[in-house]
């Protein structure tokens, strides 16, 4: 599925669940480790407020828009081998050809991925990973996890992320300073792109549940390529304040 589609659903999820979350709500069967996860969320949130968010704001303040776009394009291009491999593992052969063409065009004409000539050429980016592949193969998501330093995931997606590490070229950079520098730049760029969501997140009654629901809905949408049922809302029948009124 394309990245814009996933992003749109994630944003929609945030708006749908943000006002309905409460700390004392009924226990969520998807989140059996909620006590640990909430503690981990508090740790990650404190770390974000102390380090990542200020770094992301500083990065946006001093970086011209065209440079930001180039950095985002560069790291997006580095994930293309992962996308191509998971296209093939899921039997999406047409998508794999599309993504291979995109990778080759952006790596060459796009100067290492800094530019994105593939999109105007009609080669839209798909977004596949091994967690989605496992989901396609019928592996359940398992319990929701809020991992210290890394954020929200599930048991299935955590394993998938570990596998995807080996298909990212950054993993094979031998110099530690270069590898850690690239990983840090990718992290700051990703955090900077999430800054516009701050206002929406701050309106949530319970940020932890807000993030959990948005993440799980987005992942279900990604695994099923958007073929998810519309949410059902069960309304309780309204009580007639005066049952005998219609008989008068």
Secondary structure as the mmCIF struct_conf table of DSSP 4:
data_model
#
loop_
_struct_conf.conf_type_id
_struct_conf.id
_struct_conf.beg_label_comp_id
_struct_conf.beg_label_asym_id
_struct_conf.beg_label_seq_id
_struct_conf.end_label_comp_id
_struct_conf.end_label_asym_id
_struct_conf.end_label_seq_id
STRN STRN1 UNK A 2 UNK A 2
HELX_RH_AL_P HELX_RH_AL_P1 UNK A 3 UNK A 17
HELX_RH_3T_P HELX_RH_3T_P1 UNK A 18 UNK A 20
TURN_TY1_P TURN_TY1_P1 UNK A 23 UNK A 24
BEND BEND1 UNK A 25 UNK A 25
HELX_LH_PP_P HELX_LH_PP_P1 UNK A 26 UNK A 28
TURN_TY1_P TURN_TY1_P2 UNK A 29 UNK A 30
TURN_TY1_P TURN_TY1_P3 UNK A 32 UNK A 33
HELX_RH_AL_P HELX_RH_AL_P2 UNK A 34 UNK A 47
HELX_RH_PI_P HELX_RH_PI_P1 UNK A 48 UNK A 52
HELX_RH_AL_P HELX_RH_AL_P3 UNK A 53 UNK A 62
BEND BEND2 UNK A 63 UNK A 63
HELX_RH_AL_P HELX_RH_AL_P4 UNK A 65 UNK A 78
TURN_TY1_P TURN_TY1_P4 UNK A 79 UNK A 79
HELX_RH_AL_P HELX_RH_AL_P5 UNK A 80 UNK A 89
TURN_TY1_P TURN_TY1_P5 UNK A 90 UNK A 91
HELX_RH_AL_P HELX_RH_AL_P6 UNK A 93 UNK A 108
TURN_TY1_P TURN_TY1_P6 UNK A 109 UNK A 114
BEND BEND3 UNK A 115 UNK A 115
HELX_RH_AL_P HELX_RH_AL_P7 UNK A 117 UNK A 120
TURN_TY1_P TURN_TY1_P7 UNK A 121 UNK A 122
HELX_LH_PP_P HELX_LH_PP_P2 UNK A 124 UNK A 125
STRN STRN2 UNK A 126 UNK A 126
HELX_RH_AL_P HELX_RH_AL_P8 UNK A 130 UNK A 136
TURN_TY1_P TURN_TY1_P8 UNK A 137 UNK A 138
BEND BEND4 UNK A 143 UNK A 143
STRN STRN3 UNK A 144 UNK A 147
TURN_TY1_P TURN_TY1_P9 UNK A 148 UNK A 150
STRN STRN4 UNK A 151 UNK A 154
HELX_RH_AL_P HELX_RH_AL_P9 UNK A 155 UNK A 164
HELX_RH_3T_P HELX_RH_3T_P2 UNK A 165 UNK A 167
BEND BEND5 UNK A 168 UNK A 168
HELX_RH_3T_P HELX_RH_3T_P3 UNK A 169 UNK A 172
HELX_RH_AL_P HELX_RH_AL_P10 UNK A 176 UNK A 193
TURN_TY1_P TURN_TY1_P10 UNK A 194 UNK A 194
HELX_RH_3T_P HELX_RH_3T_P4 UNK A 195 UNK A 197
HELX_RH_AL_P HELX_RH_AL_P11 UNK A 198 UNK A 202
TURN_TY1_P TURN_TY1_P11 UNK A 203 UNK A 203
BEND BEND6 UNK A 205 UNK A 206
HELX_RH_AL_P HELX_RH_AL_P12 UNK A 207 UNK A 223
TURN_TY1_P TURN_TY1_P12 UNK A 224 UNK A 226
HELX_LH_PP_P HELX_LH_PP_P3 UNK A 229 UNK A 232
HELX_LH_PP_P HELX_LH_PP_P4 UNK A 235 UNK A 240
TURN_TY1_P TURN_TY1_P13 UNK A 241 UNK A 244
HELX_RH_3T_P HELX_RH_3T_P5 UNK A 245 UNK A 247
#
